[in-house]
Amino acid sequence: MSNFFTEFPEMPKATYRAMKKAIDAGYKDFAREWGDTIDAIFNPLLKLLVFFEDLLIATPWPIFMIVLMALTYWGSRSIKLCVSTFLAFVFIGYFQMWEETMSTIAIILTSVIMAVVIGLPTGIAMSRSDRTEKIVTPILDVMQTMPPFVYLIPIVMLMGIGKIPGLISVVIYAIPPLIRLTNLGIREVDQEALEAADAFGATKRQKLFEVQLPLALPTIFAGINQTIMMALAMVIIASMIGVKGLGQPVLQSIYNQYFTKGVLYGLAIVIVAIVFDRVSQSYGKRIQKHRSGKLI
């Protein structure tokens, strides 16, 4: 009886080993049986990622800078931010980190597109059904709290080392904020606006696309901003399974104790993160002012 209070009752070791072996064997059989099919399903995504990567790397840097400045000004309406962004990318290019930065931007673009395609409909479904919200919320909790190294294991076992496993891991890690904030933004739409839409005879589809989504756009854009930041935070971990970009040199610096190289590439990641964050935040604030009638 005393052992019951001092030692927690555990599964017998033989049963525990048998359970682990059975689960591992079952997953390996599943990976062998369906691995090629799953690779084929994600092949279009791989082509999109390779397209973005090749396009950005092949684009002459002056053209890239012009496009970047135009997008920065369009998003922020800030000359100061445009100049800061220009100088930041000059720093990246001058210290020979341009190609890796372009690869990182390519995976961020692809992962954000994938996150929006999956996250927006999921968030909308959660906002329209309390039952769906109760089902999806625990899944999001697991996705946000599960250490990335843990869910890298089944992905690598299933698809091996490469760009697509890395991309999937980035999306899994980065998508929860977009889903949560889409759901929150739509649920917080003023009931008076919905009642006015009902009074004009709007259908559910019209209310969603002409009332709820436009009014929830600032919150949704905050979710996209958080998704971008979390995707960038996943860059180094994704580099462990074959994703090219700024994460690989940082990882090499850790292994080989290259202090200067690690700091420079770490700064490049910070620069990309700050640029994306400032521009997306500025654009989100502009949308919010426009919705509140403060900006014409």
LUMLUM-149148 format. One line per field, with one value per residue (C-alpha): residue in one letter; x, y, z. Coordinates in pm, 1 decimal. Each point is the difference from the previous one (the first is absolute). Example, Ala and Ser with C-alpha at 12.3 -4.5 7.8 and 13.67 -1.06 7.14 Angstrom:
<sites>
zake <- c(A|S)
east <- c(1230.0|137.0)
north <- c(-450.0|344.0)
up <- c(780.0|-66.0)
</sites>
This chain:
<sites>
zake <- c(M|S|N|F|F|T|E|F|P|E|M|P|K|A|T|Y|R|A|M|K|K|A|I|D|A|G|Y|K|D|F|A|R|E|W|G|D|T|I|D|A|I|F|N|P|L|L|K|L|L|V|F|F|E|D|L|L|I|A|T|P|W|P|I|F|M|I|V|L|M|A|L|T|Y|W|G|S|R|S|I|K|L|C|V|S|T|F|L|A|F|V|F|I|G|Y|F|Q|M|W|E|E|T|M|S|T|I|A|I|I|L|T|S|V|I|M|A|V|V|I|G|L|P|T|G|I|A|M|S|R|S|D|R|T|E|K|I|V|T|P|I|L|D|V|M|Q|T|M|P|P|F|V|Y|L|I|P|I|V|M|L|M|G|I|G|K|I|P|G|L|I|S|V|V|I|Y|A|I|P|P|L|I|R|L|T|N|L|G|I|R|E|V|D|Q|E|A|L|E|A|A|D|A|F|G|A|T|K|R|Q|K|L|F|E|V|Q|L|P|L|A|L|P|T|I|F|A|G|I|N|Q|T|I|M|M|A|L|A|M|V|I|I|A|S|M|I|G|V|K|G|L|G|Q|P|V|L|Q|S|I|Y|N|Q|Y|F|T|K|G|V|L|Y|G|L|A|I|V|I|V|A|I|V|F|D|R|V|S|Q|S|Y|G|K|R|I|Q|K|H|R|S|G|K|L|I)
east <- c(0.0|287.0|145.3|-324.3|60.9|374.1|15.5|-242.9|-166.8|158.5|-74.9|207.0|324.0|-69.9|-345.0|146.9|269.0|-255.7|-229.0|283.9|114.7|-354.4|-61.2|341.3|-48.0|-350.2|115.5|295.3|-234.5|-230.3|295.9|118.6|-351.0|-112.0|322.0|20.1|-369.8|36.1|310.8|-202.9|-277.9|246.6|191.3|-189.7|100.7|362.8|-23.7|-140.0|283.5|265.0|-161.8|16.8|355.8|127.3|-181.5|139.3|354.9|-0.8|-143.7|274.2|39.0|-89.2|-333.3|-67.7|78.1|-235.8|-283.5|75.3|-2.7|-326.4|-165.1|139.3|-133.4|-335.8|-34.5|128.7|-13.4|325.8|308.9|199.0|-91.0|86.3|346.7|55.9|-105.6|231.3|298.0|-81.0|3.6|319.0|152.4|-123.6|144.3|329.4|75.2|-67.1|-334.0|-220.2|-69.5|-81.3|-231.3|-185.8|-44.1|-136.4|-243.8|-114.1|-88.2|-170.5|-212.4|-94.8|-77.5|-211.4|-197.0|-59.3|-92.8|-252.1|-155.9|-46.9|-35.1|-262.2|-265.2|73.0|-38.1|-320.8|-138.5|85.6|-174.9|-319.4|-23.1|65.6|37.6|273.4|173.5|-4.1|149.8|269.0|114.8|165.5|176.9|136.5|108.8|200.4|151.4|112.1|135.5|153.1|378.0|82.4|262.4|-275.0|-218.8|307.2|45.8|-316.8|35.3|358.7|-89.0|-284.9|159.1|373.2|235.1|-81.0|-181.2|-356.4|41.3|160.3|-279.9|-267.0|170.1|12.8|-372.1|-96.7|194.1|-116.9|-366.8|-178.8|5.8|-163.0|-279.0|-61.7|-3.2|-220.9|-252.1|32.2|-26.8|-319.1|-161.6|72.0|-173.9|-256.8|-344.6|-160.1|183.4|-130.5|-352.9|20.0|112.4|-293.3|-235.6|118.9|-62.4|363.9|69.7|250.7|256.8|-53.1|26.5|324.2|176.2|-150.5|-35.1|182.7|326.6|53.0|-66.2|217.1|284.6|222.8|-14.5|54.9|298.8|140.6|-25.0|189.5|266.2|41.7|13.5|285.0|191.9|-42.8|97.7|323.9|59.9|-22.9|264.6|294.9|-183.7|-126.6|358.6|74.7|-210.2|129.1|-162.4|240.3|26.9|139.6|-54.8|262.5|300.0|-118.8|-23.8|348.9|130.6|-138.2|160.4|336.7|1.1|24.6|-92.6|13.8|-183.1|-272.0|-52.2|-13.6|-252.8|-196.1|-15.8|-122.0|-289.6|-78.5|7.9|-242.6|-227.7|0.1|-70.8|-291.8|-130.5|17.3|-153.7|-281.4|-74.3|-10.5|-234.0|-222.4|-20.7|-91.4|-279.5|-124.9|-3.0|-179.1|-266.3|-51.5|-39.7|319.0|167.3|-155.2)
north <- c(0.0|235.9|-45.8|132.6|340.6|20.5|-143.7|99.5|-307.9|-54.1|-206.6|-320.2|43.6|-296.1|138.3|347.2|-133.7|-209.3|302.2|219.2|-267.8|-53.2|373.2|52.3|-301.8|110.7|350.7|-131.3|-227.0|296.2|211.9|-271.6|-51.6|361.1|204.9|27.5|90.3|276.9|129.9|18.5|192.3|263.6|19.3|314.1|169.3|-93.5|150.0|324.4|19.1|-69.0|260.6|270.7|-96.3|-1.6|324.8|187.9|-128.4|71.2|351.0|267.6|170.4|354.6|-129.4|-185.9|316.6|209.5|-250.1|-29.7|378.1|28.1|-270.1|150.4|345.1|-142.3|-187.4|265.5|339.2|73.3|137.4|-62.2|-369.8|-23.9|146.8|-228.9|-303.0|98.6|38.8|-327.4|-195.2|179.6|-140.3|-349.3|21.2|159.0|-282.4|-271.1|-121.8|93.9|-343.7|-159.7|292.7|-48.9|-371.1|91.1|254.1|-265.5|-249.9|272.1|104.3|-360.7|-89.5|314.8|-70.9|-355.9|123.3|249.0|-262.1|-238.0|243.7|242.0|-265.3|-176.1|322.8|83.1|-347.9|44.7|336.9|-145.1|-307.0|-33.7|-376.0|49.5|245.1|-254.5|-265.9|217.7|193.4|-300.9|-85.5|355.0|-26.6|-312.8|162.7|304.5|-182.3|-309.2|47.5|27.5|-275.0|-244.0|42.3|8.9|-371.1|-132.7|248.0|-108.1|-368.9|45.5|228.9|-6.8|298.9|287.1|324.7|-124.6|-159.9|324.7|205.8|-215.3|35.8|378.9|13.5|-222.5|224.7|331.2|-48.9|-2.8|381.0|60.5|-249.6|134.3|367.2|-64.7|-167.9|278.9|281.1|-135.3|-74.8|356.0|169.4|246.8|-160.6|323.0|-34.9|-356.9|108.9|273.3|-257.6|-223.9|295.7|45.9|-367.3|-109.3|-371.6|-178.6|10.4|372.3|72.0|-194.5|154.4|350.9|63.9|-242.4|-53.8|369.4|106.9|-281.1|73.9|189.0|-294.1|-250.7|198.6|-6.6|-378.6|4.1|218.3|-252.6|-286.4|172.8|55.4|-359.5|-131.4|199.2|-136.0|-351.8|63.8|-137.5|-314.2|-63.1|24.8|-319.1|-198.0|149.7|342.9|246.0|354.0|200.8|-281.5|-234.7|233.6|67.0|-374.0|-50.8|277.4|-176.7|-330.0|154.9|286.9|275.0|300.1|275.9|-199.2|-99.0|357.3|141.1|-255.3|37.7|374.6|-70.1|-203.9|282.2|254.4|-201.8|-49.0|371.4|107.0|-242.9|93.6|377.9|-2.8|-241.3|183.8|334.4|-138.3|-152.8|334.0|175.8|-250.3|51.8|379.5|-34.4|-227.0|244.9|290.1|180.6|-48.6|83.5)
up <- c(0.0|81.8|-350.2|-146.6|157.9|-65.5|-354.6|-270.9|-156.2|-342.0|-305.4|5.1|-194.8|-228.3|-89.3|-54.8|-236.5|-188.8|-39.3|-134.6|-243.2|-127.2|-55.4|-166.6|-225.7|-95.7|-87.9|-201.1|-195.3|-63.0|-116.8|-239.8|-135.8|-38.7|-3.0|-380.1|-26.8|258.0|-180.2|-322.2|177.7|122.0|-329.5|-120.4|324.8|-64.1|-348.5|145.8|253.9|-265.7|-227.5|268.0|92.8|-359.7|-77.1|298.8|-44.3|-376.1|39.3|-20.3|334.8|-126.9|-133.0|324.3|196.2|-212.1|45.2|372.9|47.3|-192.5|212.9|320.4|-84.2|-114.6|328.0|237.6|-176.7|185.0|-173.7|318.6|-1.8|-370.8|61.4|299.9|-202.9|-284.7|234.3|174.2|-326.3|-107.6|320.0|-93.9|-350.2|102.8|243.8|-260.9|136.8|-295.1|-148.2|335.9|78.6|-328.3|79.8|343.3|-145.2|-250.9|271.8|206.5|-299.4|-78.0|360.6|51.4|-318.4|118.7|349.0|-141.7|-230.1|294.7|287.9|-132.4|-82.2|330.6|196.4|-186.9|74.2|369.8|10.5|-150.0|224.3|373.0|-45.2|-260.8|233.7|283.6|-231.2|-161.4|310.1|173.3|-327.4|-16.7|363.5|-83.0|-311.7|199.5|304.9|-161.3|-37.9|-372.5|26.8|100.5|-307.0|-224.2|79.7|-172.9|-287.9|-72.3|36.7|-245.0|-259.3|69.6|-4.0|-233.7|-65.7|30.9|346.2|113.7|-152.0|164.5|337.8|-43.7|-83.5|293.8|234.8|-147.6|-93.7|342.0|55.6|-338.9|71.8|349.7|-101.4|-304.0|229.0|257.9|-255.5|-156.0|336.0|120.3|-293.5|130.8|23.1|-120.1|-331.1|-35.3|88.3|-263.1|-256.3|97.6|-36.1|-359.7|-70.2|-26.3|-28.7|226.9|-280.1|-56.4|373.4|17.9|-299.5|7.9|374.8|229.3|-186.1|-87.6|361.2|136.4|-241.8|250.4|242.8|-280.7|-120.0|353.8|-24.9|-330.4|163.9|282.5|-250.2|-185.7|323.6|114.4|-343.0|21.9|350.2|-147.1|-268.2|199.1|110.7|-353.9|-126.5|192.8|-247.3|-322.5|-38.6|-161.2|127.6|286.5|247.0|-145.6|54.9|355.3|60.4|-146.4|223.8|305.2|-98.9|-93.5|252.5|-264.3|212.3|-264.7|-265.5|244.7|116.9|-356.1|-123.8|321.2|-63.7|-353.5|140.9|242.0|-286.6|-212.9|301.5|89.9|-360.2|-35.8|344.5|-46.2|-347.6|87.9|326.2|-178.7|-263.3|269.6|181.8|-323.7|-58.2|354.9|-41.1|-330.9|154.1|286.9|-241.7|100.7|-335.5|-333.0)
</sites>
